[in-house]
Amino acid sequence: MVIIVTLLAYFAILLAVSRITGRKATNATFYRADRRSPWYLVAFGMVGASISGVTYISVPGMVTTSDMTYLQTCLGFIPGYFIVAFVLLPLYYKLNLTTIYTYLDRRIGPKAYKTGAGFFLLSKILGASLRFYVICLVVQTFVCDGLGIPFAATATGMVALIWLYTRRGGIKTLVWTDTFQTLCLFLSLVLIIANVAGAMGLTLGEAARAVAADTKSRIFVFDDWLTTQNFWKQFVSGAFIVVVMTGLDQDMMQKNLTCKTLREAQKDMCSYAFAFFPANLLFLALGVLLVQLAAHQGVSLPATGDELLPMFAATGQLGTSVVVLFTIGIVAAAFSSADSALTALTTSFCVDVAGKADDERLRRVAHAGMCIAFVAFIMLFHAISSPSALDAIYTLCSYTYGPLLGLFAFGLFTKRTTSDAAVPYIAVASPLLCLAADKAVPLLTGYSFGYELLLLNGLITFAGLWHASRKGAKAQPQTPA
C-alpha cells in the first residue's frame, strides 16, 4: 500500500507539471518548446533521460563480471559530447531543424532522408519499448502481482500515464518532468547506497573507502587487446556511441534543440558530458557494496548481474523504505527515457514521414498511435519471453545506428554527391555485413568485437556511399528551408 500511495503521488506531480506547461500548447511547443528552455534544466534532465530503467538495474550488476571497467566507456563519452556540441549542434541550429534527419534530405536527397528517419523509427520503437517492457516486468513482479493486476493492465496503464502528461506540452513538458524525475532517480540512488552501507554498519565515508579498496573497483585495462574491456576499445567506442546515439538520435537531440541559442545548447551539452561519469560511478559503487553485502550476509550472488540490485532492494531485505526508493528510482528512470522516446517518435513521424509538421490533428493521432504501438510491442515481448529472442532484438537495435553514422559522416566530411537511390540498399547491407563479421572474425582470429562494431558499421556505410558517389560533383546546398 505504501508503494501504491507513493507512486500515485509521484504521478500526480507529473500530471500537475503537464497541466501547467501544456497551456496554450501548439505544434511548435510540442516539437521544440518554442525554443525557450533553460539550458541548465535541459542538461540536468538529460542525465535522467539517458539512464533508462534497464540501466538503473543493469549497471550495478556489471561489477560481477567486468568490475568498474564500464567507466572507461563513460570517459570516452566526454569527447563524444564535445563533438556533438561543436560539430553537430552548430549545423542543426544553422539549418533551424525540427528533426535532425531533414539534414540528409538537403545534403544527399529524399531517399537518404527517409532512410535515416526510417532507421531511427525502427531502432527507437524496438529499443525503447523493450527497455520499458523490462521495467513493466519489475513493477508487475514486485507491485502488481500482489494486487492481482494482470500484466496487460500494468503495461497499458504505465504507457497511458506517459500519454496523459505528454499529449499537450510534448517536449516542453518533458524538459520540466525530466528534471523532477532525474532528481527522484538520484535521490533514491543515494538513499539506497546509504541504506546498504548502514546494513553493514558503515558510514558513507567508510563505504566509499570500502569500495575503493575492493578488487571489483578496477577501472582500467591496458594489458589485453583481445578483451572487450580494453581501455582504448571502450574509450574510442564510447566517443562514437555518444556521437551516434545522442548526436544522430532525434530522441536525444530534441531537448537540446529547445534551448534559446546555440551557445546555450552547447553549455547544456558540455555540462551533461561531465555529469555522466559520476552518475555511473554511483551505480557501480552501489554494485560493489551489494556484492560486499551478499558476502557479509552469507548470501550467494544471483545468476545474472541484472538480478543483483532487485535481489536486495525489491524483496524487502533492506526494509520497506528501500523497496519504495527502488520503485521510485526505476519508475523515474523508465519514464524519463520512455516519454522522451514517444515524443521523438511522434515528431519524426509527423515531420519526416508524413511531412505535415503543422497539422495538429495528425500530431495528436500520431502520438496516441505511438503509445498504442508501444503497448503492442511490450505485449509481443511478453509473449516471446525468450532471453535469446530479446537479446536478438537488442542486437538489431545496436546495428541500426551504424548506417546513421555513415550517412552523417559522408554528408559532413565530404563534398561528393552520392546516388540517392542507392542509399537504402547500402544502409541495409551494412548491418548485415557487420553481423557476418561479428560471427566470423572470432572464429577465425579469436578477436571479439565490442562496442567498436558500431564504427565498422558506419565505415561500411561510408565506403558504400563513397563508391556510389561521383568524383568532383558538388554537394547539395545546406540552407534552411
C-alpha positions in Angstrom: 0.0 0.0 0.0 2.9 2.4 0.8 4.3 1.8 -2.7 0.9 2.4 -4.4 0.4 5.7 -2.5 3.9 6.8 -3.3 3.5 6.1 -7.0 0.1 7.8 -7.1 1.6 10.9 -5.5 4.5 10.7 -8.0 2.3 10.6 -11.0 0.1 13.4 -9.6 3.1 15.7 -9.6 3.9 14.7 -13.2 0.3 15.5 -14.3 0.3 18.8 -12.5 3.5 19.8 -14.3 2.0 18.7 -17.5 -1.1 20.8 -16.9 1.0 23.9 -16.2 3.4 23.5 -19.1 0.7 22.4 -21.6 -1.3 25.5 -21.5 -1.8 27.1 -24.9 0.5 24.5 -26.4 0.9 24.4 -30.2 2.8 22.1 -32.5 5.9 24.3 -32.1 5.6 23.8 -28.4 5.2 20.1 -28.7 8.2 19.7 -31.1 10.6 22.4 -29.9 9.2 24.0 -26.7 9.2 27.3 -28.7 13.0 27.3 -28.2 12.7 28.8 -24.7 14.0 26.0 -22.5 16.6 27.0 -19.8 19.8 25.1 -20.7 20.6 24.0 -17.2 17.2 22.3 -16.8 17.8 20.5 -20.1 21.3 19.4 -19.0 20.0 18.0 -15.7 17.0 16.3 -17.2 19.1 14.8 -20.0 21.1 12.8 -17.4 17.9 11.1 -16.2 16.6 10.6 -19.8 19.9 8.8 -20.7 19.6 6.5 -17.7 16.8 4.1 -18.6 15.2 1.7 -16.1 17.3 -1.1 -17.6 20.4 0.9 -16.9 19.2 1.5 -13.3 19.0 -2.3 -12.8 21.9 -3.4 -15.0 24.8 -1.1 -14.3 25.2 -2.1 -10.6 25.3 -5.7 -11.7 28.1 -5.1 -14.2 30.7 -5.3 -11.4 30.0 -9.0 -11.0 31.5 -9.7 -14.4 33.6 -6.7 -15.5 34.3 -4.7 -12.3 34.1 -1.0 -12.9 35.6 -1.1 -16.5 32.4 0.4 -17.9 33.7 3.8 -16.6 36.3 3.6 -19.4 33.4 3.9 -21.9 32.0 6.7 -19.8 35.3 8.6 -20.1 35.0 8.2 -23.8 31.6 9.8 -23.7 33.1 13.2 -22.7 35.0 13.8 -26.1 31.9 12.4 -27.8 29.6 15.1 -26.2 32.1 17.8 -27.2 32.0 16.6 -30.8 28.2 16.8 -30.7 28.3 20.2 -29.1 30.8 21.8 -31.5 30.3 19.9 -34.8 26.6 18.8 -34.9 24.7 21.3 -32.9 26.0 24.3 -34.9 24.8 22.6 -38.1 21.4 21.8 -36.6 20.9 25.4 -35.3 22.2 26.9 -38.5 19.6 25.0 -40.6 16.9 25.6 -37.9 15.9 21.9 -37.9 12.9 20.4 -36.2 14.1 16.9 -36.8 17.8 16.2 -37.5 17.2 13.9 -40.4 16.0 16.8 -42.5 19.7 17.5 -43.0 20.0 14.3 -45.0 17.3 15.5 -47.4 19.2 18.8 -48.0 22.6 17.2 -48.3 22.0 13.9 -50.1 18.4 13.5 -51.2 14.9 12.4 -50.2 15.7 8.7 -50.1 18.6 9.3 -47.7 16.2 11.4 -45.6 13.6 8.7 -45.5 16.2 6.0 -44.8 17.7 7.9 -41.9 14.3 8.6 -40.4 13.2 5.0 -41.0 16.3 3.6 -39.2 15.6 5.9 -36.3 11.9 4.9 -36.1 12.7 1.2 -36.2 15.5 1.2 -33.7 13.7 3.6 -31.3 10.4 1.8 -31.2 12.0 -1.6 -30.7 14.7 -0.4 -28.2 12.5 1.9 -26.2 9.6 -0.5 -25.9 11.9 -3.4 -25.0 13.6 -1.3 -22.2 10.1 -0.3 -21.0 8.9 -3.9 -21.1 11.7 -4.9 -18.7 10.5 -2.2 -16.2 6.9 -3.2 -16.6 8.0 -6.7 -15.6 9.7 -5.4 -12.5 6.7 -3.4 -11.5 4.4 -6.3 -12.2 6.5 -8.7 -10.2 7.1 -6.6 -7.1 3.9 -4.5 -7.1 1.0 -5.6 -9.3 1.2 -9.4 -8.9 0.4 -8.9 -5.2 -2.7 -6.9 -6.1 -3.9 -9.3 -8.7 -3.4 -6.9 -11.6 -2.7 -8.6 -15.0 0.4 -7.7 -17.0 -1.6 -6.3 -19.9 -3.2 -3.8 -17.5 0.1 -2.8 -16.0 1.7 -2.2 -19.4 -1.3 -0.3 -20.7 -1.7 1.8 -17.6 2.0 2.8 -17.5 2.0 3.8 -21.2 -1.3 5.6 -20.7 0.2 7.7 -17.9 3.0 8.8 -20.3 0.4 9.8 -22.9 -1.5 11.8 -20.3 1.3 14.0 -19.3 3.0 14.5 -22.7 0.0 14.8 -25.0 -0.3 18.6 -24.8 3.1 20.1 -24.0 5.2 17.4 -25.6 8.9 18.3 -25.3 8.2 21.4 -23.3 6.6 19.3 -20.6 9.5 16.8 -20.7 12.1 19.4 -20.0 10.4 20.0 -16.6 9.2 16.5 -15.8 12.6 15.0 -16.7 14.2 17.5 -14.2 11.9 16.2 -11.5 12.4 12.6 -12.5 16.2 12.9 -12.5 16.0 14.4 -9.1 13.9 11.4 -7.8 16.3 9.0 -9.6 19.4 10.2 -7.9 17.8 10.9 -4.6 16.6 7.3 -4.5 20.1 6.0 -5.6 21.9 7.9 -2.9 19.5 6.8 -0.2 19.7 3.2 -1.3 23.5 3.4 -1.1 23.2 4.9 2.5 20.8 2.0 3.5 23.2 -0.6 2.0 26.1 0.9 3.9 24.0 1.0 7.1 23.2 -2.7 6.7 26.9 -3.4 7.0 27.4 -0.9 9.8 29.3 1.5 7.6 29.1 5.3 7.4 29.1 6.8 3.9 32.8 7.7 4.2 33.7 4.1 5.3 31.6 2.7 2.5 33.5 4.9 -0.1 36.8 3.6 1.3 35.5 0.0 1.2 34.5 0.4 -2.5 37.9 1.9 -3.4 39.7 -1.0 -1.6 37.7 -3.7 -3.3 39.2 -5.6 -6.2 36.0 -5.1 -8.2 36.7 -1.3 -8.2 39.2 -1.9 -11.0 38.6 0.6 -13.8 41.4 0.4 -16.4 42.5 -2.5 -18.6 45.5 -1.8 -20.8 47.3 -5.1 -20.9 44.8 -7.2 -23.0 44.0 -6.2 -26.6 41.7 -9.1 -27.2 39.3 -8.4 -24.4 36.3 -6.2 -24.9 37.3 -4.4 -21.7 40.5 -3.0 -23.2 40.7 0.8 -22.4 41.2 2.1 -25.9 38.4 -0.1 -27.3 36.0 1.2 -24.7 37.2 4.8 -24.7 37.1 5.3 -28.5 33.9 3.4 -28.8 32.4 5.5 -26.0 33.0 8.7 -28.0 31.4 7.2 -31.1 28.5 5.8 -29.1 27.7 9.3 -28.0 28.0 10.8 -31.4 25.6 8.2 -32.9 23.2 7.6 -30.0 23.0 11.2 -28.9 24.1 13.4 -31.8 22.4 11.4 -34.5 19.3 10.4 -32.5 16.2 12.6 -32.7 15.1 11.4 -29.2 18.3 12.7 -27.5 18.7 15.8 -29.6 15.2 17.1 -29.5 15.5 18.5 -26.0 18.9 20.2 -26.9 17.2 21.9 -29.8 14.7 23.6 -27.4 17.4 25.8 -26.0 17.2 29.5 -26.8 20.5 29.8 -28.6 23.3 27.6 -29.9 25.6 28.8 -27.2 23.1 27.7 -24.5 22.7 24.3 -26.2 26.4 23.9 -26.2 26.6 24.8 -22.5 23.9 22.2 -21.9 25.8 19.5 -23.8 29.2 20.2 -22.2 27.7 20.2 -18.7 25.9 17.0 -19.4 29.2 15.5 -20.7 30.9 15.8 -17.3 27.8 14.7 -15.3 27.6 11.2 -16.9 30.8 9.8 -15.4 30.0 10.5 -11.7 26.4 9.3 -12.3 27.6 5.9 -13.5 30.3 5.8 -10.8 27.5 5.9 -8.2 25.7 3.0 -9.8 28.8 0.9 -10.0 29.8 1.8 -6.4 26.3 0.5 -5.4 27.1 -2.7 -7.2 30.3 -3.2 -5.3 28.6 -2.5 -2.0 25.8 -5.0 -2.8 28.5 -7.7 -3.6 30.0 -6.9 -0.2 26.6 -7.1 1.5 26.0 -10.5 0.0 29.3 -11.7 1.4 28.5 -10.0 4.7 25.2 -11.9 5.0 26.5 -15.1 3.5 24.1 -14.9 0.6 25.0 -16.3 -2.9 25.2 -13.9 -5.7 22.4 -14.2 -8.3 22.9 -16.0 -11.6 23.0 -12.7 -13.6 24.1 -9.2 -12.8 20.7 -7.8 -13.6 19.3 -9.6 -10.5 21.8 -8.1 -8.1 20.0 -4.9 -7.2 16.4 -6.3 -7.3 17.5 -9.2 -5.0 18.2 -6.8 -2.2 16.2 -3.7 -3.0 12.9 -5.1 -4.2 12.4 -8.0 -1.8 12.3 -6.2 1.4 15.6 -7.4 2.8 16.7 -3.8 3.4 13.3 -2.7 4.7 10.2 -1.2 3.2 11.8 2.2 2.7 14.3 0.7 0.2 11.6 -1.1 -1.7 9.8 2.3 -2.1 13.0 4.0 -3.1 13.8 1.3 -5.6 10.4 1.5 -7.1 10.6 5.3 -7.4 14.1 5.0 -8.9 13.3 2.6 -11.7 9.9 4.3 -12.5 11.7 7.7 -12.7 14.4 6.2 -14.9 12.0 4.3 -17.1 9.5 7.2 -17.6 12.2 9.9 -18.3 13.5 7.6 -21.0 10.2 6.3 -22.5 8.3 9.7 -22.5 11.2 11.2 -24.5 11.2 8.3 -26.9 7.4 8.6 -27.6 7.6 12.3 -28.1 10.6 11.9 -30.5 8.8 9.1 -32.4 5.7 11.3 -32.8 7.8 14.2 -34.0 9.7 12.1 -36.6 6.6 10.5 -37.9 4.7 13.9 -38.4 7.7 15.8 -39.8 9.8 13.1 -41.6 7.3 10.5 -42.7 4.0 12.4 -43.2 5.6 15.8 -43.9 2.9 17.7 -42.0 4.7 19.5 -39.2 1.8 22.0 -38.8 -1.1 19.5 -38.7 -2.1 19.5 -35.0 -4.8 16.8 -35.5 -2.2 14.5 -37.1 0.2 15.1 -34.3 -2.4 14.1 -31.7 -3.4 11.0 -33.6 0.3 10.0 -34.2 1.1 10.5 -30.5 -1.8 8.2 -29.5 -0.8 5.8 -32.2 2.8 5.6 -31.0 1.5 4.8 -27.5 -0.6 2.0 -28.9 2.3 0.7 -30.8 4.4 0.8 -27.6 1.9 -1.3 -25.8 1.7 -3.7 -28.7 5.4 -4.3 -28.8 5.6 -4.7 -25.0 2.9 -7.4 -25.2 4.8 -9.0 -28.1 8.0 -9.1 -26.0 6.0 -10.6 -23.1 4.6 -13.3 -25.4 8.1 -14.1 -26.7 9.6 -14.2 -23.1 12.7 -15.8 -24.6 16.0 -14.3 -23.4 17.7 -15.3 -26.7 15.0 -13.7 -28.8 15.0 -10.5 -26.7 18.8 -10.3 -26.9 18.5 -10.6 -30.7 16.1 -7.6 -30.7 18.6 -5.6 -28.7 21.4 -6.6 -31.0 19.2 -5.5 -34.0 18.8 -2.0 -32.4 22.5 -1.6 -31.9 23.1 -2.4 -35.6 20.6 0.2 -36.9 22.7 3.2 -35.6 25.7 2.4 -37.8 24.1 3.5 -41.1 23.2 6.8 -39.5 26.8 7.3 -38.5 27.9 6.6 -42.1 25.3 8.8 -43.7 26.1 11.9 -41.5 29.8 11.4 -41.7 29.6 11.3 -45.5 27.5 14.4 -45.6 29.7 16.4 -43.1 33.2 15.4 -44.2 33.0 15.0 -48.0 31.8 17.3 -50.8 30.8 14.4 -53.0 27.3 13.7 -54.2 26.3 10.1 -53.9 23.5 8.2 -55.6 20.4 8.9 -53.5 18.6 5.8 -55.0 21.4 3.5 -53.7 21.3 4.8 -50.1 18.6 2.4 -48.8 20.4 -0.6 -50.2 23.7 0.5 -48.7 22.1 1.2 -45.3 20.5 -2.3 -45.2 23.6 -4.1 -46.4 25.9 -2.5 -43.8 24.4 -4.1 -40.7 24.1 -7.4 -42.4 27.9 -7.4 -43.3 28.6 -6.4 -39.7 26.6 -9.3 -38.4 28.6 -11.7 -40.6 31.8 -10.2 -39.4 30.8 -10.4 -35.8 30.1 -14.1 -36.2 33.1 -15.0 -38.4 36.0 -12.9 -37.0 36.1 -14.5 -33.5 36.1 -18.0 -35.1 39.0 -17.1 -37.5 41.2 -14.9 -35.3 40.0 -15.1 -31.7 39.3 -11.4 -31.7 35.8 -10.4 -30.3 34.1 -7.2 -31.3 32.8 -5.0 -28.6 31.3 -1.5 -29.0 33.7 -0.9 -31.9 31.4 -2.9 -34.1 29.4 0.4 -34.4 32.5 2.0 -36.0 32.8 -0.8 -38.5 29.1 -0.5 -39.4 29.5 3.3 -40.0 32.6 2.7 -42.0 31.0 0.2 -44.3 28.1 2.6 -44.9 30.5 5.4 -45.6 32.5 3.2 -48.0 29.3 2.2 -49.9 28.2 5.9 -50.2 31.7 6.8 -51.4 31.7 4.0 -54.0 28.3 5.2 -55.3 29.4 8.9 -55.4 30.6 10.9 -58.3 34.1 12.5 -58.2 34.1 16.2 -58.3 30.4 16.6 -58.0 29.2 19.4 -55.7 27.2 18.7 -52.6 23.7 20.0 -52.4 23.4 23.4 -50.7 22.7 23.3 -47.0 20.4 26.2 -46.4 17.3 26.5 -44.2 14.0 25.6 -45.9 
